[in-house]
Amino acid sequence: MSKMTPKEMAKHIGGGLLSFPVTPFKADLSFDETQFRENMDWLCGYDVAGLFAAGGTGEFFSLTPDEVARVTAVAVEETKGRVPVLAGTGYGTAIATGIAQAAEKAGADGLLLLPPYLVNSEQAGLAAHVEAVCKSTKLGVIVYNRDNAMLTPETLAQLCERNANLVGYKDGVGDIELMTRVYSRMGDRLTYVGGLPTAETFALPYLEMGVTTYSSAVFNFVPEFATAFYAAVRRRDRAAVDAGLRHFILPLIEIRNRKKGYPVSIVKGGMKAIGRDSGPVRPPLTDLTESEISELKALVATSSDLFAKVRSAAE
């Protein structure tokens, strides 16, 4: 069982960088628990405010509910309370509430509610879905606003009034006007998480709107760079942020944009590039090519020197 209240969890994750560890697979695409434990233990050695097990980068969409429960349980076991663990949940309402309850039983500290599967819904239906998940658990819930799960500020406010454990809002669309209206309406009632692919690109402007944290996919394979970049964002060091974007993040995005599904695949590729091979992605995603892995290795090699120089200049 989680030892953090929903409010405590939300406050904690709002004060630091977040990451979504990959879910390692063996060659036969079964869950590689040994590699996952090694990855989680390694990531806990860095300054991270929360790790999201079986999230989007963790290929939640390709896991069975039983696998999500197992991945979450292993994450809780391996982190040993060093870092809060939040679990992904989603699909239809019945499945989402079941996953939420299993995550609570496994000892997770919170939940990220991903969009429901496939269907487009009216606000009343989305609200009923979110509320059912909130009512099914004592854990703090973060809603992921994107794709077919776009809550209006009015719907979000009503949900917050009825569900004290709805404590977070993750933005995955990049609509600045909507984000401004949400923050204006809800203020400090929620913790706001930047959730766009390669969130570093939007981190500085989003900070000005009250979004104090974001999910860093690259933390999986360049944690030193990711934490240094986040520190530069929080101190509003525009020169350091611009250097990180220009020399690492934007070249990474060029590789990521080559094929559909690469926002996840490139992270698995990054793990391979640093010698922490976490296996292939599951279909329907496809892996990076060997030549793209080579490009990624060369890019990763520049990341440490880049921010070492930036830190020295800041000091």
HUWO-V289854 format. One record per residue. RES is the residue in one letter. PSI is psi in whole degrees, 0 to 359 (* if undefined). NEAR is the number of other C-alpha atoms within 8 Angstrom. Layout:
BEGIN
((RES/PSI/NEAR) (RES/PSI/NEAR))
END
This chain:
BEGIN
((M/143/8) (S/142/10) (K/359/5) (M/136/8) (T/162/9) (P/318/15) (K/320/10) (E/317/8) (M/313/13) (A/317/13) (K/319/9) (H/311/9) (I/336/12) (G/348/13) (G/7/9) (G/186/12) (L/147/16) (L/154/14) (S/156/13) (F/94/16) (P/145/15) (V/156/12) (T/110/14) (P/143/12) (F/149/13) (K/178/11) (A/329/7) (D/9/5) (L/13/10) (S/159/7) (F/127/9) (D/89/11) (E/322/9) (T/313/6) (Q/323/9) (F/317/12) (R/317/11) (E/317/8) (N/315/10) (M/318/12) (D/319/10) (W/314/8) (L/330/10) (C/345/11) (G/358/6) (Y/166/9) (D/90/8) (V/140/13) (A/343/13) (G/144/13) (L/130/13) (F/105/14) (A/140/15) (A/43/17) (G/199/14) (G/313/10) (T/336/14) (G/12/12) (E/42/14) (F/319/12) (F/344/5) (S/359/7) (L/147/9) (T/160/6) (P/322/8) (D/323/7) (E/321/9) (V/316/13) (A/319/12) (R/315/8) (V/318/12) (T/315/16) (A/318/12) (V/320/10) (A/316/13) (V/316/13) (E/316/7) (E/327/9) (T/334/12) (K/37/7) (G/1/6) (R/327/6) (V/136/11) (P/140/11) (V/124/15) (L/145/14) (A/148/16) (G/148/15) (T/162/14) (G/205/13) (Y/209/10) (G/168/8) (T/316/11) (A/317/6) (I/318/10) (A/318/13) (T/324/13) (G/317/8) (I/320/13) (A/316/14) (Q/322/10) (A/322/9) (A/320/14) (E/316/15) (K/325/8) (A/349/11) (G/15/10) (A/155/18) (D/351/17) (G/180/15) (L/145/15) (L/118/14) (L/107/13) (L/163/10) (P/148/12) (P/158/11) (Y/121/7) (L/312/5) (V/150/6) (N/138/6) (S/159/9) (E/166/6) (Q/322/9) (A/320/7) (G/317/8) (L/319/11) (A/318/11) (A/322/8) (H/309/9) (V/317/11) (E/323/10) (A/319/10) (V/316/12) (C/318/14) (K/342/8) (S/353/9) (T/160/10) (K/354/9) (L/153/14) (G/140/17) (V/136/14) (I/126/13) (V/140/12) (Y/105/13) (N/101/13) (R/163/10) (D/244/7) (N/18/10) (A/59/12) (M/106/7) (L/137/10) (T/160/8) (P/325/11) (E/316/6) (T/318/10) (L/317/9) (A/318/10) (Q/319/8) (L/320/12) (C/325/10) (E/325/7) (R/346/6) (N/99/10) (A/335/7) (N/6/11) (L/101/14) (V/358/15) (G/155/13) (Y/117/12) (K/124/12) (D/125/14) (G/18/11) (V/333/9) (G/24/7) (D/102/6) (I/322/6) (E/315/6) (L/316/8) (M/321/11) (T/319/9) (R/321/9) (V/312/11) (Y/321/10) (S/322/7) (R/318/8) (M/337/10) (G/228/8) (D/4/5) (R/333/6) (L/157/11) (T/134/12) (Y/132/13) (V/128/14) (G/124/15) (G/23/11) (L/152/10) (P/135/7) (T/65/11) (A/341/12) (E/329/12) (T/327/8) (F/1/9) (A/315/12) (L/310/12) (P/326/7) (Y/328/11) (L/324/12) (E/343/7) (M/7/9) (G/7/8) (V/98/12) (T/351/12) (T/166/15) (Y/163/13) (S/120/12) (S/108/14) (A/324/12) (V/345/11) (F/333/12) (N/321/15) (F/348/9) (V/65/10) (P/327/11) (E/315/9) (F/313/11) (A/316/11) (T/323/13) (A/321/10) (F/316/13) (Y/318/10) (A/321/8) (A/321/12) (V/312/13) (R/330/10) (R/7/6) (R/44/7) (D/88/9) (R/324/8) (A/317/6) (A/317/11) (V/314/12) (D/321/8) (A/318/9) (G/321/12) (L/312/11) (R/320/9) (H/346/9) (F/304/12) (I/312/12) (L/319/9) (P/325/10) (L/319/10) (I/326/9) (E/320/8) (I/315/9) (R/324/10) (N/0/9) (R/328/7) (K/153/6) (K/140/6) (G/353/8) (Y/340/14) (P/330/12) (V/314/11) (S/325/13) (I/334/12) (V/317/14) (K/322/15) (G/321/12) (G/321/14) (M/319/13) (K/321/12) (A/330/13) (I/6/10) (G/14/6) (R/56/8) (D/119/9) (S/25/15) (G/186/11) (P/169/11) (V/157/12) (R/148/9) (P/148/6) (P/7/4) (L/162/9) (T/151/10) (D/160/11) (L/154/10) (T/165/6) (E/323/6) (S/325/6) (E/325/9) (I/319/13) (S/318/9) (E/318/8) (L/320/12) (K/316/11) (A/322/8) (L/316/11) (V/323/12) (A/336/8) (T/343/9) (S/318/11) (S/313/10) (D/322/8) (L/308/11) (F/342/13) (A/318/8) (K/320/8) (V/317/9) (R/318/9) (S/319/7) (A/323/6) (A/325/5) (E/*/4))
END
